[in-house]
Amino acid sequence: MRQDNLWSSWDLPLELGQFPPCLCGPNPRRPQTPPSPNPPDAAGLGRPDPGVTRILRLLTWVLCLSGGFIDTAFSQRSTSLQWHLPIDPEARMVADACDSTGVLVPSIQPMTGWNRPPQLQPSEDAFSGLQVLGEAKQVTGEFSAQSTAVGLGAEGSWNRRGHWHVSATRWRLPLGFPLAHEVGRHGAMNGLGQASLLSPSIASVDRLEGAASWAVSPSVSLRVGQESHHWGLGGRSLFLDRHMAPALGARLWLDAGIVQYTHMLLRTKHLEGDTLQRGWMAAQWAEVSLGGGWSGALFGTVKWSADHDVAFQGRVEPHYLIPFGAFRPREYILGSTDNALVGAQLACQTRLRRGQWFKGYGQLLLDEFKASELFGGESWWANKWGVLLGVSSTSNSGKFAWLAEAAAVRPWTYTHKTQPNSYSHLHQPLGHPAGGNFVEGRIWARMTLLDDWTLRLALLRRAQGRSEGSDEGLLGFAAGEMPWRPYTERNEDYGQVWLQGARTDVFRLELDLAYPVGARYDLPGMEAFVRAWVRLEEQESPGAWQDPWNASRIELGIRQSRVMDERNW
């Protein structure tokens, strides 16, 4: 194993800095009474009033004045070296640092604190001070309302081995249909976690996220906390996607420079009305450098119920805690009905002649399949698999980056007999946020203008087959797009074709322009922004359990929280 990527370099000065993303955690409150299935009255959100000016001004003064009495040594931009999108400047910093020391660029986020090249290691302060987190904006479009998020964050390190961070944020979000219906019925907020309704169109989310890690050796690290995770090099992932709600868990990380291994245990929650069910998930990842910029990785995971497994009622299955062994053979030996998935990733990262970084990658996910049925041409329901392909590049100056990606997932992928066994958490997929039964493509771009302005563009086009019926729980035809719905709802074993059900086409375009305004107050992460997005949905045939949702908005405000990709709130 490499011994020069960690402790031999601890005496070097810290140059880059480092605070995990402002992503937070669940609120234990029960979901309230579901709102009407009809879209909420825009009038309920209220017309714009001078209150928004006071809100924006108040948060501005709080963020500015905090620079005078709150230590902000670790203040960050919207992203960090531990958590970022492929087109963010931090992604290039990580690639440069790993390339200079001859180690793999980790595909696992959040990245481990100390088991990294010295340029990427955290500070050595046990407490780096408090950071004010938040967002205040005026929203106009199909409705007009104010949206706020206020919170605090902190981090620290000790003995050049340990690192901790925590962030807590309270969100007050105006919602359109169907997000308000989602919160009211399932107590979950898309991309955030548990939530509750303050009114038919206003949601409250208390989000807490934090973790502590300890480097056992230069190549081994342990991490415990409540976080979101992303396993893969793309904007989206079929394995674990950054859009998942934070989950409580523990992770083992081994880094031998050209070989990296991760073993993780997560506890999941599944809300249905007033009922809370729990599940467990064990996942592992092994990645190796193949030379010439190429790398290959194998993925495996198993999901089981904490409440309905007769043999292991309410406790962890110990066989799944042992690292360096495939899960599916263990599941077979145990004779269990757990939900096991396997996958692989192949990637190439290289620097082109002009100095720009280029990255190509692909993922293959296999939930369940038989080779004879796969090529039989009869569309067997259990041929559950997905594929993702993408390319991205960052210019030599780092001022321009782009990503192009395509993904397709078969019906019934990620599903199982019960919610705790399904590949989901808080009524949201753990893998690709679209679930199953879809084909999509996306383009992301980032450009730095006039040295200070940052322009981001996101384009998404998705075709998906939706289940038919009057409600999610009253389906006349189940299309297999929702991971948390049981696969026993299928109408037959064969004829389960791609995009079956009510064909839905979604087009989404987003522009985000930001300007840093906090440097003079020692808050470099604070920025003023204007964000505009439009979402158009068309159903080729009627009958889907959920009506099409068309929305367009313009948002203006200030923020000290990361820009979450493709969010509709």
N, C-alpha and C positions, 0 to 999 in steps of 0.2 A: 504494500500500500504506500501511497505517497506520504512522506513525512514533512514535506516542505511547504504544504499548502495551508498550514495552520499555525502551530505553536512556534515553529522556527521564525515566523514573521511577526510575532505579537509585539515586538519592540518597535515596529515601523509605525510612523504617524498615521492617524486616520485622515482620509481625504474625502471620503464620500459618506453621505449620511443617510438616513435610515430609520424610517419608522414604518410600521406596518400600516396597511390600509385602514381607512376609517370604515370598518365593517363591524357590525355589532351583533347582538344576540337576542334570544327569545324573551318574550314577556309571558309569565305564567298565567295571565288572566284568561278566563274562558272566552270563547267567541260569543258575541251577543246575537240577538235575534236577527236572522237573515233579512236583508232588505228585499223590496219588491224585485222580481226578476226583470221588471221594466227599467230602462235607464233612468237614473235619478234626475229630478227636475233641476235644470241648471240654475233656476232661480234660488234653489236652496243653498247654493254656494254664495249667494250674495253678489251684489255689484261692487266694482272697485270703489274703495273709499280711501280717505287720507290715512287710514290705519296702516296701510302697507308702507307708506313713507316712514311712519314712526318705527315700524318693525325693522325695516332696512337700516334706518339711522341708528336704532338701538344696538343691533348686532354689530354694525360697523364700529361704534364706540366701544363696545365690549371687546371686540377683537383688537382694536387699536390700543386701548388703555391697558389691556392685559400684557402688552409688550413691556410696560413699565414695571410690573410687579410679579410677573410669571416668567420663570426661566424658560426660554424657547430655544435652547441650544439644539434640540433635535427637530425643530420645525421643518416641515417637509413640503413638497409639492403634492399634487393630487395623487401621485403614485409614489412608490418607494422601491428600493432595490430588492426588497423581499416580495413585493406584490405589484405586478404591473401587467399591462397589455403588451402584445408583441410589437406594437408600433410606438410605444412610449420611449422617450429617451433613455429611461432606466434599462430597457431591454438591451440597448446597444452598450451601455456601461458594463452590464453583466457579461455580454459576449466578449468585449475587449479584455476584461479582467481574466476570464477563463481562458481565452486564447493565449494571453501572455504567460500563463502558468502551465499550459498544456493539459487542462482538465476539461471534462465535459461541461457544457452549459446545462444546468439542471432543468429537467422537464417538470419538476415538482414545485408548486407554490402553495403556501408561503415558503420561501427558501430558508434553510437553517442558518442561524446566526453565525456560529463560529467555524463550522466545517466548510469554509469557503476561502477563496484567495484573499490576501490581506486587504486589498482595496475595497472589498465588499463587507468586511467585518464591522460589527456595530461598535459604538463608542465604549469606553471603559468606565463610564460613570454609573454608579449604583442607582442613582436617580437623576434623570436628565431634565427634570422639571415637568410642568404641566403644559399641555397644548390645548388651546381652545379649538373645538371642532364645531362646525355648523354650516348652515346654509339658510339664506333668506331670499325669497324670490317672489315676484309677481307673475302669475300665470294668466294668460289670455288665450282665447281660442273658442272651443265649444262651450266653455264657461270661463268666468273670471274669478280668481280667488288668490289668496296668499298661502304660501307654503313655507314652513320653517323646520329647521333641525338644529338643536343646540346640544352640545356635549363637551366632554373633556377626555383627554388621552394622556398617557404617561408610559415611559419605558425606562429600562435600566439594564446594566450588566454588572457582573461581579466575577472576580478571580480569573478573568479572561477565559472563562468557560461557560458561565451562565448568562442567560438573557431572558428578560421578561417584558411584556407589554400588555396594556389593557386600554380599552376605549369604550365609552358609554355615550350613547346619543339617543335623544328623544325626538322622534319625527312626528310632525303634524302635516298630513298630506291630503289635499283635495283629490278625489278619485272620480273617474268616470266609470260607466259600466264597460266591461264586466268585473273590473278590479274590486269595486265596492261589494259586488255580490260574492266574490271570492273571500274577502275578509269577513263578511257577515256570516257566511255559511261554514267556512272552514277555519276561521281565526288565523289565517296565514296571508302574508303579503308577498307578492311576486318579487323575488330577489332580496328580501329583507329578513323575513322570519315571521314570528308570531305577531299578531296585530289585533286590534279591536276597533269597532266603529264608535265614534263620538256622535255622529249623525248619519243619515243615509248616504252622505257623500263625503264625509271627513273621517280619515283613519288616524289612529294613534299607534305608533310603534316605538317600543322601548328596546333598543338593540344594544346588547352587551357582547363584547368579544375580547378575548385575551388568551395568552399562552405563556408558558415558561419552558425554557429549553436548557439542557445541560450537555456539554461536550464531554463524554466519558473518555475519549481519546482523540487524537488528531483526525480520526476517520469515523468516529461513532458518536452519534448524538441522540438524545431522547427529548421528546417534546410532548407536553400535556396542555390541553386547553380547549376552548370553544372557538372554532374558526370555520370559515369557508375554505375549500381546497380546490386546486386546479391541477390536473395531471395531464400534461400535454404541452406542445409548443405552439398551438394555434389560438385563435380567438375563441373558439369553442372546442369542447372535448367530448368524446363519447364515453369516457371513463368516469372522471369526476370533473365537473364544470364549475367555474368561479361563480356562476349564477346561483348555486345552491345556497340554502339558508345555513347559517353557522350551526355546527353540531359539536357536541362534547366528545372528546376522544383523546387518544394517545398515539404517538408515532415514533418509530425507530428509523434512523437514517444512517446509512453506511456509505462513505465516500472514499473510494480508492483511486480517485483521479480519473481513470479511464473506465471504471466500473462503479455504478451507483445502485443502491438497493434501498427500498422503503417498505416497511411493514406497518400497517395502521389499523386501529380499531376505533370505530365510531358508534355512538348510540343515537338512534333516530327516534323521532316522535311522529305520531300519526293521530291527528285530531279528526273526529267525526261527531259533530254536535257537541254534547257534553262528555263524550267518551274519549279518553286518551289512551292510546296503545303505544307500546314501545317495541323497538326492534334493534338489532345489532348488525353491524357490517364490518367485516374484516377485508382488507385490501392489501395487495402487494404489487411492487413495481421493481423490475430489474432491467437496467439499461447499461449497454456496453458500447464503447467506441469501436467502430469497425475500420477506422483509418480513412484518410483522405477527406475528413469532414463528415463522414457518414457515421450514423449511430443506429442501433436497433434496441427495442425495448419489448418486454413481455409484461402483460398486465393480467391480474386475476383478482376476483372478489367473490365473496359469498355473503348473502343477506339472509338473516333468520329472525324469527319472532322471539321476543323475550317473554311472551305471555302464553303462546299457544303451542309451544313445543313440549309435548308430554315428557320427553326424556330429560329436557333441560329447562324446566319451568323457572323463568325469572332470573336466569344466570347465564354467564358467558360460556359458550362451548369451548373447552380448553384446547381441543385439537386445532382450532383455527388460530390460536395464539402463537403457534410454533412457526418461526420464520424459515425461509429457504425451502419451502415445499409447496407444491401445487394444491389448490383448494379442492378442485373437482374430484381427484382420486380420494381425498379424505371424505368428501360428502358421500361418495359411492360406498366406501367402506363402512361408514356410519349408518348407511341405509336411510338417510334423512331426506326430507323433501325441501331442503333449503334452496335458495335461488343463487346459483353459481354462474358467473360470467367470466369469460376469458377474452383477451385481446392482444394486439401487437401494434407497435409503432415503428415506422422507418423514417428517418430524417436525414437531411444533408444540410449542413451549415458551413458556408465558405465566404471568404472575402474576395470580391471581384477585383479586377485590375485597377479600377478607379477608387478603390478603398471602401466601397459600399458593401454592407453585409447582405447576403442573400440566403434565404432559408426555404427549403421545401420539405414537406412532411406529409405523412399519411397515417391514418389509424383504421384498424379493422376490429370490430367488436363482434363476438360470437356469444349470443345468449344461449341458444339451443338449436341444434340442427342435426339432420341425418344426410349424409352425402347422397344416398339413393333418392331421398325426397327432394333434396336441393336441386338436382338435375332432372327430376321426374316430370317437371312441367305442370304439376297439378296444384301448386301454391299451397302446400301444407302449412297449417297455422304455426307450427313450432319451428319453422325455418326463420328464426329470429336473429337478425344480424344487422349491422350498420357499417357504413364506411364514411370516412372524412378525408378530404384532400385539400391542401392549401399551399400557398407560396406567400412570402413576405420579404420585404427589403427595406433597408435604412441607408440613406445617403452617407457619404463619407463625412460630411459636416454634421450629420445628425439632425438637420433641420427639416428633412422630408422623409416620410416613411409611408408604406402602403402594405395592404394585405388583401389577398383574394382567396376565398375559401368556398368549398362546396361540401355538402353533407347529405346523406340519405340513410334513413332507418326504416326497416320493415315494420309492418303492423305487429303488435303484441310484444315487441322487444321491451325489455325491462319489467314486464308484468309478471305476476304470480297469483296464487290463489287468494291471498289475503294482503291487506295493506302493509302490515309490518314486514312481510316477506318481499314486497315489491321494492324495486330500486328507486325509492323515493324518500323524502323527508319533509314533514310539514306541508304535505299536499303539493310538493314541487319535486321535479326530477332531480336525482343526484347526478345523472349524466347530462346529455344534451337537453337544454331547457325546452325544446320543442316536443320532447317525448318520442313518439314513434309515428309511423305511417306518414312520412313526409319526405320531400326533396327540396333542398334550398341552396341558395348561393348568396354570398355577401362580399362587399368591398368596404374596406376601411382605409382612411388616409389621414395623415397628420402633417401639417405644414407650419413652420415658424415664419412669421411675417414681421419685418422691421425689427428683428431681434427680440421683441418682447411679446408680440401677439401670437397666439396659437389658434389655428383653425383646424377643426376636426370634421370629417365627413364620414357618414355611415350609411350604407345602402344595403337593404335586405329584400330578397324576393323568395317567398316560400309557398309551395303547394303542399297541401295536407288534406287527408281524408278525415272528416269529423264524424263522430257517432251521431246517430239520429234518434230523436225522442223529444219529450217535453222538458226534460231536466236531466242533469248529470246522473241522478239516481233512478231515473225512469226512462231507460233507453229501449227503443224499439229495435234498433240495430247497433251493435257495438263494433266500432271500426278498429279498435286496438291502438288508439293514439295516446291514451292516458295511462301512464305506468301504474298508477294507484288503483285502477279498476281491475277486478279479477279476470283472468283469461277464461274462466268458466262461462263468461257472458257471450262467448263467440257462438254464432248460429250454426256453424258446422266446422269440421276439421279441414276441409279442402276448399279451394276457391277463395282463399284469403289473399287478395291481390293488393298490390301497392296502390295507395290513394283511394282505397275503397271507402264507401260511405258518401257523405255530402262533401264534394270536392270544394275546397276553400283555397283561394289565392290571396296572399298577403303581400303588400308592397309597403315598405317603410323607408323613409328618407330623413336623415337628421344632419343638421349643421350646428356646430358649437364653436363660438368665438370667445376666447378668454384673454384677459390682460392682468398680469400680476400687479397688485396694489398694496401689498403688505410689507414689502422689503423695508420701507422707511420706519415701520413699527416693529421690526425684528420678527415679522410673521411672513416669511416668504411663501408660505402655502396659500395665503389668502389671495383670491383673484375675483375680479368682476367678470361677469359673463353674460352673454345672450345666447340662448339655445332655441332653435326652431326645429320642430319635427312634425311629420305627417304620417299617418298610418291609414292605409286604404285596404279594405277587406271585401272580397266579392265571393259569393257562393254560387257555383254553377247550377246547383239544384237545391230546392228548399228542403227543410226537414231537420237540419242540424239542431242539436240540443241547445245550442247557443247562437243567438242572432249575430250577424256580422257587426263588427265594431269599427267605425270610421272616426278618426280623431285627428285634429291638427292644433298645435299649440305654439305659442311663443313665450319664452320664460326669460326674465331679466332679473338679475340680482347679484349677490356676492356669496362666496362659498369657501370653505376650508375643508372640503371633503372630496374624495376622488370622483372622477367622472365615471359613472357606471355605464357600461356599454349596453345599447339597445334597451334602455329602460323606458317604460311608458308611464312614468310618474315623476 
